Amino acid sequence: QVDGIWFDSKAESQYYLILKSLKQEGKVKEFKCQVSYELIPGYRDSTGKKIRNTQYIADFVVTYPD
């Protein structure tokens, strides 16, 4: 746990601290943690069975100044 955020691994929490430092230095404009992207929307198949959506959760999304 770092800054009240629980991470899945020590490496992920260390990368968070790196991004936080880079933001303070102005090398990173902003970053977000655990951003979810829907890859395939949910739907009903030909028999009417509900198929769940497929999503990807990025550990970090980073925006650079340029």
mmCIF file of the N, C-alpha and C atoms, coordinates in Angstrom:
data_MODEL
# 
_entry.id   MODEL 
# 
loop_
_atom_site.group_PDB 
_atom_site.id 
_atom_site.type_symbol 
_atom_site.label_atom_id 
_atom_site.label_alt_id 
_atom_site.label_comp_id 
_atom_site.label_asym_id 
_atom_site.label_entity_id 
_atom_site.label_seq_id 
_atom_site.pdbx_PDB_ins_code 
_atom_site.Cartn_x 
_atom_site.Cartn_y 
_atom_site.Cartn_z 
_atom_site.occupancy 
_atom_site.B_iso_or_equiv 
_atom_site.pdbx_formal_charge 
_atom_site.auth_seq_id 
_atom_site.auth_comp_id 
_atom_site.auth_asym_id 
_atom_site.auth_atom_id 
_atom_site.pdbx_PDB_model_num 
ATOM 1   N N  . GLN A 1 1  ? 0.841   -1.174  0.000   1.00 0.00 ? 1  GLN A N  1 
ATOM 2   C CA . GLN A 1 1  ? 0.000   0.000   0.000   1.00 0.00 ? 1  GLN A CA 1 
ATOM 3   C C  . GLN A 1 1  ? 0.887   1.238   0.000   1.00 0.00 ? 1  GLN A C  1 
ATOM 4   N N  . VAL A 1 2  ? 0.606   2.133   -0.941  1.00 0.00 ? 2  VAL A N  1 
ATOM 5   C CA . VAL A 1 2  ? 1.347   3.393   -1.042  1.00 0.00 ? 2  VAL A CA 1 
ATOM 6   C C  . VAL A 1 2  ? 0.327   4.507   -1.263  1.00 0.00 ? 2  VAL A C  1 
ATOM 7   N N  . ASP A 1 3  ? 0.425   5.573   -0.491  1.00 0.00 ? 3  ASP A N  1 
ATOM 8   C CA . ASP A 1 3  ? -0.501  6.712   -0.600  1.00 0.00 ? 3  ASP A CA 1 
ATOM 9   C C  . ASP A 1 3  ? -1.958  6.270   -0.510  1.00 0.00 ? 3  ASP A C  1 
ATOM 10  N N  . GLY A 1 4  ? -2.227  5.243   0.278   1.00 0.00 ? 4  GLY A N  1 
ATOM 11  C CA . GLY A 1 4  ? -3.589  4.751   0.444   1.00 0.00 ? 4  GLY A CA 1 
ATOM 12  C C  . GLY A 1 4  ? -4.093  3.905   -0.708  1.00 0.00 ? 4  GLY A C  1 
ATOM 13  N N  . ILE A 1 5  ? -3.223  3.558   -1.652  1.00 0.00 ? 5  ILE A N  1 
ATOM 14  C CA . ILE A 1 5  ? -3.589  2.747   -2.816  1.00 0.00 ? 5  ILE A CA 1 
ATOM 15  C C  . ILE A 1 5  ? -2.975  1.356   -2.651  1.00 0.00 ? 5  ILE A C  1 
ATOM 16  N N  . TRP A 1 6  ? -3.800  0.330   -2.827  1.00 0.00 ? 6  TRP A N  1 
ATOM 17  C CA . TRP A 1 6  ? -3.306  -1.051  -2.770  1.00 0.00 ? 6  TRP A CA 1 
ATOM 18  C C  . TRP A 1 6  ? -2.883  -1.477  -4.163  1.00 0.00 ? 6  TRP A C  1 
ATOM 19  N N  . PHE A 1 7  ? -1.680  -2.018  -4.284  1.00 0.00 ? 7  PHE A N  1 
ATOM 20  C CA . PHE A 1 7  ? -1.151  -2.487  -5.568  1.00 0.00 ? 7  PHE A CA 1 
ATOM 21  C C  . PHE A 1 7  ? -1.049  -4.006  -5.554  1.00 0.00 ? 7  PHE A C  1 
ATOM 22  N N  . ASP A 1 8  ? -1.089  -4.596  -6.750  1.00 0.00 ? 8  ASP A N  1 
ATOM 23  C CA . ASP A 1 8  ? -1.022  -6.052  -6.871  1.00 0.00 ? 8  ASP A CA 1 
ATOM 24  C C  . ASP A 1 8  ? 0.370   -6.608  -6.618  1.00 0.00 ? 8  ASP A C  1 
ATOM 25  N N  . SER A 1 9  ? 1.383   -5.758  -6.752  1.00 0.00 ? 9  SER A N  1 
ATOM 26  C CA . SER A 1 9  ? 2.750   -6.235  -6.546  1.00 0.00 ? 9  SER A CA 1 
ATOM 27  C C  . SER A 1 9  ? 3.635   -5.098  -6.050  1.00 0.00 ? 9  SER A C  1 
ATOM 28  N N  . LYS A 1 10 ? 4.780   -5.482  -5.526  1.00 0.00 ? 10 LYS A N  1 
ATOM 29  C CA . LYS A 1 10 ? 5.765   -4.495  -5.084  1.00 0.00 ? 10 LYS A CA 1 
ATOM 30  C C  . LYS A 1 10 ? 6.298   -3.709  -6.278  1.00 0.00 ? 10 LYS A C  1 
ATOM 31  N N  . ALA A 1 11 ? 6.510   -4.399  -7.400  1.00 0.00 ? 11 ALA A N  1 
ATOM 32  C CA . ALA A 1 11 ? 7.015   -3.739  -8.611  1.00 0.00 ? 11 ALA A CA 1 
ATOM 33  C C  . ALA A 1 11 ? 6.041   -2.662  -9.087  1.00 0.00 ? 11 ALA A C  1 
ATOM 34  N N  . GLU A 1 12 ? 4.751   -2.963  -9.034  1.00 0.00 ? 12 GLU A N  1 
ATOM 35  C CA . GLU A 1 12 ? 3.750   -1.984  -9.465  1.00 0.00 ? 12 GLU A CA 1 
ATOM 36  C C  . GLU A 1 12 ? 3.760   -0.760  -8.545  1.00 0.00 ? 12 GLU A C  1 
ATOM 37  N N  . SER A 1 13 ? 3.894   -0.977  -7.246  1.00 0.00 ? 13 SER A N  1 
ATOM 38  C CA . SER A 1 13 ? 3.930   0.156   -6.311  1.00 0.00 ? 13 SER A CA 1 
ATOM 39  C C  . SER A 1 13 ? 5.197   0.982   -6.508  1.00 0.00 ? 13 SER A C  1 
ATOM 40  N N  . GLN A 1 14 ? 6.306   0.332   -6.836  1.00 0.00 ? 14 GLN A N  1 
ATOM 41  C CA . GLN A 1 14 ? 7.548   1.066   -7.090  1.00 0.00 ? 14 GLN A CA 1 
ATOM 42  C C  . GLN A 1 14 ? 7.433   1.889   -8.376  1.00 0.00 ? 14 GLN A C  1 
ATOM 43  N N  . TYR A 1 15 ? 6.769   1.341   -9.392  1.00 0.00 ? 15 TYR A N  1 
ATOM 44  C CA . TYR A 1 15 ? 6.578   2.097   -10.636 1.00 0.00 ? 15 TYR A CA 1 
ATOM 45  C C  . TYR A 1 15 ? 5.678   3.299   -10.387 1.00 0.00 ? 15 TYR A C  1 
ATOM 46  N N  . TYR A 1 16 ? 4.695   3.144   -9.514  1.00 0.00 ? 16 TYR A N  1 
ATOM 47  C CA . TYR A 1 16 ? 3.836   4.271   -9.129  1.00 0.00 ? 16 TYR A CA 1 
ATOM 48  C C  . TYR A 1 16 ? 4.690   5.401   -8.550  1.00 0.00 ? 16 TYR A C  1 
ATOM 49  N N  . LEU A 1 17 ? 5.622   5.053   -7.661  1.00 0.00 ? 17 LEU A N  1 
ATOM 50  C CA . LEU A 1 17 ? 6.492   6.071   -7.057  1.00 0.00 ? 17 LEU A CA 1 
ATOM 51  C C  . LEU A 1 17 ? 7.385   6.744   -8.093  1.00 0.00 ? 17 LEU A C  1 
ATOM 52  N N  . ILE A 1 18 ? 7.843   5.978   -9.085  1.00 0.00 ? 18 ILE A N  1 
ATOM 53  C CA . ILE A 1 18 ? 8.639   6.553   -10.169 1.00 0.00 ? 18 ILE A CA 1 
ATOM 54  C C  . ILE A 1 18 ? 7.804   7.547   -10.962 1.00 0.00 ? 18 ILE A C  1 
ATOM 55  N N  . LEU A 1 19 ? 6.578   7.146   -11.320 1.00 0.00 ? 19 LEU A N  1 
ATOM 56  C CA . LEU A 1 19 ? 5.699   8.051   -12.082 1.00 0.00 ? 19 LEU A CA 1 
ATOM 57  C C  . LEU A 1 19 ? 5.374   9.309   -11.281 1.00 0.00 ? 19 LEU A C  1 
ATOM 58  N N  . LYS A 1 20 ? 5.156   9.149   -9.991  1.00 0.00 ? 20 LYS A N  1 
ATOM 59  C CA . LYS A 1 20 ? 4.869   10.293  -9.121  1.00 0.00 ? 20 LYS A CA 1 
ATOM 60  C C  . LYS A 1 20 ? 6.038   11.274  -9.122  1.00 0.00 ? 20 LYS A C  1 
ATOM 61  N N  . SER A 1 21 ? 7.259   10.746  -9.052  1.00 0.00 ? 21 SER A N  1 
ATOM 62  C CA . SER A 1 21 ? 8.461   11.581  -9.086  1.00 0.00 ? 21 SER A CA 1 
ATOM 63  C C  . SER A 1 21 ? 8.610   12.275  -10.434 1.00 0.00 ? 21 SER A C  1 
ATOM 64  N N  . LEU A 1 22 ? 8.374   11.536  -11.523 1.00 0.00 ? 22 LEU A N  1 
ATOM 65  C CA . LEU A 1 22 ? 8.478   12.121  -12.861 1.00 0.00 ? 22 LEU A CA 1 
ATOM 66  C C  . LEU A 1 22 ? 7.444   13.223  -13.073 1.00 0.00 ? 22 LEU A C  1 
ATOM 67  N N  . LYS A 1 23 ? 6.274   13.069  -12.466 1.00 0.00 ? 23 LYS A N  1 
ATOM 68  C CA . LYS A 1 23 ? 5.244   14.113  -12.565 1.00 0.00 ? 23 LYS A CA 1 
ATOM 69  C C  . LYS A 1 23 ? 5.703   15.372  -11.835 1.00 0.00 ? 23 LYS A C  1 
ATOM 70  N N  . GLN A 1 24 ? 6.295   15.203  -10.663 1.00 0.00 ? 24 GLN A N  1 
ATOM 71  C CA . GLN A 1 24 ? 6.792   16.355  -9.900  1.00 0.00 ? 24 GLN A CA 1 
ATOM 72  C C  . GLN A 1 24 ? 7.898   17.084  -10.664 1.00 0.00 ? 24 GLN A C  1 
ATOM 73  N N  . GLU A 1 25 ? 8.687   16.335  -11.435 1.00 0.00 ? 25 GLU A N  1 
ATOM 74  C CA . GLU A 1 25 ? 9.767   16.923  -12.237 1.00 0.00 ? 25 GLU A CA 1 
ATOM 75  C C  . GLU A 1 25 ? 9.262   17.536  -13.534 1.00 0.00 ? 25 GLU A C  1 
ATOM 76  N N  . GLY A 1 26 ? 8.004   17.304  -13.861 1.00 0.00 ? 26 GLY A N  1 
ATOM 77  C CA . GLY A 1 26 ? 7.439   17.839  -15.097 1.00 0.00 ? 26 GLY A CA 1 
ATOM 78  C C  . GLY A 1 26 ? 7.684   16.967  -16.317 1.00 0.00 ? 26 GLY A C  1 
ATOM 79  N N  . LYS A 1 27 ? 8.241   15.783  -16.114 1.00 0.00 ? 27 LYS A N  1 
ATOM 80  C CA . LYS A 1 27 ? 8.521   14.881  -17.238 1.00 0.00 ? 27 LYS A CA 1 
ATOM 81  C C  . LYS A 1 27 ? 7.291   14.058  -17.625 1.00 0.00 ? 27 LYS A C  1 
ATOM 82  N N  . VAL A 1 28 ? 6.317   14.001  -16.725 1.00 0.00 ? 28 VAL A N  1 
ATOM 83  C CA . VAL A 1 28 ? 5.044   13.336  -16.973 1.00 0.00 ? 28 VAL A CA 1 
ATOM 84  C C  . VAL A 1 28 ? 3.952   14.350  -16.658 1.00 0.00 ? 28 VAL A C  1 
ATOM 85  N N  . LYS A 1 29 ? 3.016   14.518  -17.581 1.00 0.00 ? 29 LYS A N  1 
ATOM 86  C CA . LYS A 1 29 ? 1.927   15.478  -17.370 1.00 0.00 ? 29 LYS A CA 1 
ATOM 87  C C  . LYS A 1 29 ? 0.930   14.942  -16.346 1.00 0.00 ? 29 LYS A C  1 
ATOM 88  N N  . GLU A 1 30 ? 0.504   13.701  -16.531 1.00 0.00 ? 30 GLU A N  1 
ATOM 89  C CA . GLU A 1 30 ? -0.397  13.063  -15.581 1.00 0.00 ? 30 GLU A CA 1 
ATOM 90  C C  . GLU A 1 30 ? -0.341  11.552  -15.765 1.00 0.00 ? 30 GLU A C  1 
ATOM 91  N N  . PHE A 1 31 ? -0.835  10.831  -14.766 1.00 0.00 ? 31 PHE A N  1 
ATOM 92  C CA . PHE A 1 31 ? -0.975  9.381   -14.896 1.00 0.00 ? 31 PHE A CA 1 
ATOM 93  C C  . PHE A 1 31 ? -2.164  8.923   -14.074 1.00 0.00 ? 31 PHE A C  1 
ATOM 94  N N  . LYS A 1 32 ? -2.776  7.850   -14.529 1.00 0.00 ? 32 LYS A N  1 
ATOM 95  C CA . LYS A 1 32 ? -3.931  7.268   -13.850 1.00 0.00 ? 32 LYS A CA 1 
ATOM 96  C C  . LYS A 1 32 ? -3.644  5.798   -13.595 1.00 0.00 ? 32 LYS A C  1 
ATOM 97  N N  . CYS A 1 33 ? -4.193  5.288   -12.509 1.00 0.00 ? 33 CYS A N  1 
ATOM 98  C CA . CYS A 1 33 ? -4.009  3.887   -12.139 1.00 0.00 ? 33 CYS A CA 1 
ATOM 99  C C  . CYS A 1 33 ? -5.262  3.077   -12.465 1.00 0.00 ? 33 CYS A C  1 
ATOM 100 N N  . GLN A 1 34 ? -5.055  1.824   -12.855 1.00 0.00 ? 34 GLN A N  1 
ATOM 101 C CA . GLN A 1 34 ? -6.131  0.851   -13.039 1.00 0.00 ? 34 GLN A CA 1 
ATOM 102 C C  . GLN A 1 34 ? -7.243  1.359   -13.958 1.00 0.00 ? 34 GLN A C  1 
ATOM 103 N N  . VAL A 1 35 ? -6.866  1.757   -15.168 1.00 0.00 ? 35 VAL A N  1 
ATOM 104 C CA . VAL A 1 35 ? -7.834  2.238   -16.148 1.00 0.00 ? 35 VAL A CA 1 
ATOM 105 C C  . VAL A 1 35 ? -8.368  1.046   -16.940 1.00 0.00 ? 35 VAL A C  1 
ATOM 106 N N  . SER A 1 36 ? -9.696  0.960   -17.027 1.00 0.00 ? 36 SER A N  1 
ATOM 107 C CA . SER A 1 36 ? -10.352 -0.157  -17.692 1.00 0.00 ? 36 SER A CA 1 
ATOM 108 C C  . SER A 1 36 ? -10.764 0.224   -19.107 1.00 0.00 ? 36 SER A C  1 
ATOM 109 N N  . TYR A 1 37 ? -10.499 -0.679  -20.059 1.00 0.00 ? 37 TYR A N  1 
ATOM 110 C CA . TYR A 1 37 ? -10.891 -0.491  -21.454 1.00 0.00 ? 37 TYR A CA 1 
ATOM 111 C C  . TYR A 1 37 ? -11.750 -1.685  -21.876 1.00 0.00 ? 37 TYR A C  1 
ATOM 112 N N  . GLU A 1 38 ? -12.895 -1.400  -22.445 1.00 0.00 ? 38 GLU A N  1 
ATOM 113 C CA . GLU A 1 38 ? -13.736 -2.469  -22.956 1.00 0.00 ? 38 GLU A CA 1 
ATOM 114 C C  . GLU A 1 38 ? -13.236 -2.860  -24.344 1.00 0.00 ? 38 GLU A C  1 
ATOM 115 N N  . LEU A 1 39 ? -12.836 -4.108  -24.510 1.00 0.00 ? 39 LEU A N  1 
ATOM 116 C CA . LEU A 1 39 ? -12.330 -4.595  -25.793 1.00 0.00 ? 39 LEU A CA 1 
ATOM 117 C C  . LEU A 1 39 ? -13.447 -5.167  -26.651 1.00 0.00 ? 39 LEU A C  1 
ATOM 118 N N  . ILE A 1 40 ? -14.324 -5.938  -26.023 1.00 0.00 ? 40 ILE A N  1 
ATOM 119 C CA . ILE A 1 40 ? -15.453 -6.533  -26.730 1.00 0.00 ? 40 ILE A CA 1 
ATOM 120 C C  . ILE A 1 40 ? -16.692 -6.305  -25.872 1.00 0.00 ? 40 ILE A C  1 
ATOM 121 N N  . PRO A 1 41 ? -17.697 -5.622  -26.411 1.00 0.00 ? 41 PRO A N  1 
ATOM 122 C CA . PRO A 1 41 ? -18.907 -5.396  -25.618 1.00 0.00 ? 41 PRO A CA 1 
ATOM 123 C C  . PRO A 1 41 ? -19.646 -6.709  -25.342 1.00 0.00 ? 41 PRO A C  1 
ATOM 124 N N  . GLY A 1 42 ? -20.398 -6.724  -24.267 1.00 0.00 ? 42 GLY A N  1 
ATOM 125 C CA . GLY A 1 42 ? -21.230 -7.890  -23.983 1.00 0.00 ? 42 GLY A CA 1 
ATOM 126 C C  . GLY A 1 42 ? -22.333 -7.998  -25.027 1.00 0.00 ? 42 GLY A C  1 
ATOM 127 N N  . TYR A 1 43 ? -22.845 -9.192  -25.220 1.00 0.00 ? 43 TYR A N  1 
ATOM 128 C CA . TYR A 1 43 ? -23.894 -9.417  -26.216 1.00 0.00 ? 43 TYR A CA 1 
ATOM 129 C C  . TYR A 1 43 ? -24.627 -10.709 -25.910 1.00 0.00 ? 43 TYR A C  1 
ATOM 130 N N  . ARG A 1 44 ? -25.677 -10.955 -26.639 1.00 0.00 ? 44 ARG A N  1 
ATOM 131 C CA . ARG A 1 44 ? -26.402 -12.221 -26.543 1.00 0.00 ? 44 ARG A CA 1 
ATOM 132 C C  . ARG A 1 44 ? -26.116 -13.014 -27.808 1.00 0.00 ? 44 ARG A C  1 
ATOM 133 N N  . ASP A 1 45 ? -25.786 -14.286 -27.646 1.00 0.00 ? 45 ASP A N  1 
ATOM 134 C CA . ASP A 1 45 ? -25.494 -15.113 -28.820 1.00 0.00 ? 45 ASP A CA 1 
ATOM 135 C C  . ASP A 1 45 ? -26.796 -15.553 -29.493 1.00 0.00 ? 45 ASP A C  1 
ATOM 136 N N  . SER A 1 46 ? -26.680 -16.361 -30.514 1.00 0.00 ? 46 SER A N  1 
ATOM 137 C CA . SER A 1 46 ? -27.846 -16.749 -31.308 1.00 0.00 ? 46 SER A CA 1 
ATOM 138 C C  . SER A 1 46 ? -28.873 -17.561 -30.522 1.00 0.00 ? 46 SER A C  1 
ATOM 139 N N  . THR A 1 47 ? -28.459 -18.140 -29.416 1.00 0.00 ? 47 THR A N  1 
ATOM 140 C CA . THR A 1 47 ? -29.402 -18.903 -28.580 1.00 0.00 ? 47 THR A CA 1 
ATOM 141 C C  . THR A 1 47 ? -29.989 -18.045 -27.461 1.00 0.00 ? 47 THR A C  1 
ATOM 142 N N  . GLY A 1 48 ? -29.552 -16.789 -27.376 1.00 0.00 ? 48 GLY A N  1 
ATOM 143 C CA . GLY A 1 48 ? -30.043 -15.889 -26.336 1.00 0.00 ? 48 GLY A CA 1 
ATOM 144 C C  . GLY A 1 48 ? -29.199 -15.880 -25.079 1.00 0.00 ? 48 GLY A C  1 
ATOM 145 N N  . LYS A 1 49 ? -28.143 -16.702 -25.081 1.00 0.00 ? 49 LYS A N  1 
ATOM 146 C CA . LYS A 1 49 ? -27.252 -16.752 -23.917 1.00 0.00 ? 49 LYS A CA 1 
ATOM 147 C C  . LYS A 1 49 ? -26.455 -15.449 -23.831 1.00 0.00 ? 49 LYS A C  1 
ATOM 148 N N  . LYS A 1 50 ? -26.394 -14.880 -22.619 1.00 0.00 ? 50 LYS A N  1 
ATOM 149 C CA . LYS A 1 50 ? -25.674 -13.625 -22.411 1.00 0.00 ? 50 LYS A CA 1 
ATOM 150 C C  . LYS A 1 50 ? -24.171 -13.901 -22.336 1.00 0.00 ? 50 LYS A C  1 
ATOM 151 N N  . ILE A 1 51 ? -23.411 -13.193 -23.156 1.00 0.00 ? 51 ILE A N  1 
ATOM 152 C CA . ILE A 1 51 ? -21.950 -13.290 -23.162 1.00 0.00 ? 51 ILE A CA 1 
ATOM 153 C C  . ILE A 1 51 ? -21.412 -12.003 -22.538 1.00 0.00 ? 51 ILE A C  1 
ATOM 154 N N  . ARG A 1 52 ? -20.575 -12.178 -21.520 1.00 0.00 ? 52 ARG A N  1 
ATOM 155 C CA . ARG A 1 52 ? -20.021 -11.009 -20.829 1.00 0.00 ? 52 ARG A CA 1 
ATOM 156 C C  . ARG A 1 52 ? -19.048 -10.246 -21.719 1.00 0.00 ? 52 ARG A C  1 
ATOM 157 N N  . ASN A 1 53 ? -18.878 -8.986  -21.397 1.00 0.00 ? 53 ASN A N  1 
ATOM 158 C CA . ASN A 1 53 ? -17.904 -8.190  -22.132 1.00 0.00 ? 53 ASN A CA 1 
ATOM 159 C C  . ASN A 1 53 ? -16.482 -8.627  -21.774 1.00 0.00 ? 53 ASN A C  1 
ATOM 160 N N  . THR A 1 54 ? -15.543 -8.263  -22.641 1.00 0.00 ? 54 THR A N  1 
ATOM 161 C CA . THR A 1 54 ? -14.129 -8.533  -22.389 1.00 0.00 ? 54 THR A CA 1 
ATOM 162 C C  . THR A 1 54 ? -13.453 -7.194  -22.174 1.00 0.00 ? 54 THR A C  1 
ATOM 163 N N  . GLN A 1 55 ? -12.708 -7.088  -21.093 1.00 0.00 ? 55 GLN A N  1 
ATOM 164 C CA . GLN A 1 55 ? -12.042 -5.822  -20.814 1.00 0.00 ? 55 GLN A CA 1 
ATOM 165 C C  . GLN A 1 55 ? -10.574 -6.040  -20.463 1.00 0.00 ? 55 GLN A C  1 
ATOM 166 N N  . TYR A 1 56 ? -9.835  -4.964  -20.647 1.00 0.00 ? 56 TYR A N  1 
ATOM 167 C CA . TYR A 1 56 ? -8.420  -4.935  -20.294 1.00 0.00 ? 56 TYR A CA 1 
ATOM 168 C C  . TYR A 1 56 ? -8.252  -3.843  -19.248 1.00 0.00 ? 56 TYR A C  1 
ATOM 169 N N  . ILE A 1 57 ? -7.534  -4.128  -18.176 1.00 0.00 ? 57 ILE A N  1 
ATOM 170 C CA . ILE A 1 57 ? -7.270  -3.125  -17.146 1.00 0.00 ? 57 ILE A CA 1 
ATOM 171 C C  . ILE A 1 57 ? -5.772  -2.819  -17.155 1.00 0.00 ? 57 ILE A C  1 
ATOM 172 N N  . ALA A 1 58 ? -5.458  -1.605  -17.564 1.00 0.00 ? 58 ALA A N  1 
ATOM 173 C CA . ALA A 1 58 ? -4.062  -1.166  -17.610 1.00 0.00 ? 58 ALA A CA 1 
ATOM 174 C C  . ALA A 1 58 ? -3.618  -0.778  -16.197 1.00 0.00 ? 58 ALA A C  1 
ATOM 175 N N  . ASP A 1 59 ? -2.419  -1.171  -15.826 1.00 0.00 ? 59 ASP A N  1 
ATOM 176 C CA . ASP A 1 59 ? -1.898  -0.772  -14.521 1.00 0.00 ? 59 ASP A CA 1 
ATOM 177 C C  . ASP A 1 59 ? -1.807  0.757   -14.443 1.00 0.00 ? 59 ASP A C  1 
ATOM 178 N N  . PHE A 1 60 ? -1.252  1.363   -15.511 1.00 0.00 ? 60 PHE A N  1 
ATOM 179 C CA . PHE A 1 60 ? -1.082  2.810   -15.555 1.00 0.00 ? 60 PHE A CA 1 
ATOM 180 C C  . PHE A 1 60 ? -1.327  3.327   -16.959 1.00 0.00 ? 60 PHE A C  1 
ATOM 181 N N  . VAL A 1 61 ? -1.905  4.518   -17.047 1.00 0.00 ? 61 VAL A N  1 
ATOM 182 C CA . VAL A 1 61 ? -2.011  5.252   -18.304 1.00 0.00 ? 61 VAL A CA 1 
ATOM 183 C C  . VAL A 1 61 ? -1.258  6.546   -18.061 1.00 0.00 ? 61 VAL A C  1 
ATOM 184 N N  . VAL A 1 62 ? -0.239  6.794   -18.878 1.00 0.00 ? 62 VAL A N  1 
ATOM 185 C CA . VAL A 1 62 ? 0.659   7.925   -18.669 1.00 0.00 ? 62 VAL A CA 1 
ATOM 186 C C  . VAL A 1 62 ? 0.532   8.914   -19.810 1.00 0.00 ? 62 VAL A C  1 
ATOM 187 N N  . THR A 1 63 ? 0.404   10.206  -19.468 1.00 0.00 ? 63 THR A N  1 
ATOM 188 C CA . THR A 1 63 ? 0.377   11.278  -20.460 1.00 0.00 ? 63 THR A CA 1 
ATOM 189 C C  . THR A 1 63 ? 1.640   12.112  -20.293 1.00 0.00 ? 63 THR A C  1 
ATOM 190 N N  . TYR A 1 64 ? 2.363   12.247  -21.398 1.00 0.00 ? 64 TYR A N  1 
ATOM 191 C CA . TYR A 1 64 ? 3.605   13.033  -21.380 1.00 0.00 ? 64 TYR A CA 1 
ATOM 192 C C  . TYR A 1 64 ? 3.326   14.447  -21.882 1.00 0.00 ? 64 TYR A C  1 
ATOM 193 N N  . PRO A 1 65 ? 4.162   15.415  -21.496 1.00 0.00 ? 65 PRO A N  1 
ATOM 194 C CA . PRO A 1 65 ? 3.922   16.811  -21.886 1.00 0.00 ? 65 PRO A CA 1 
ATOM 195 C C  . PRO A 1 65 ? 3.881   17.040  -23.404 1.00 0.00 ? 65 PRO A C  1 
ATOM 196 N N  . ASP A 1 66 ? 4.604   16.218  -24.160 1.00 0.00 ? 66 ASP A N  1 
ATOM 197 C CA . ASP A 1 66 ? 4.634   16.436  -25.606 1.00 0.00 ? 66 ASP A CA 1 
ATOM 198 C C  . ASP A 1 66 ? 3.610   15.552  -26.268 1.00 0.00 ? 66 ASP A C  1 
# 
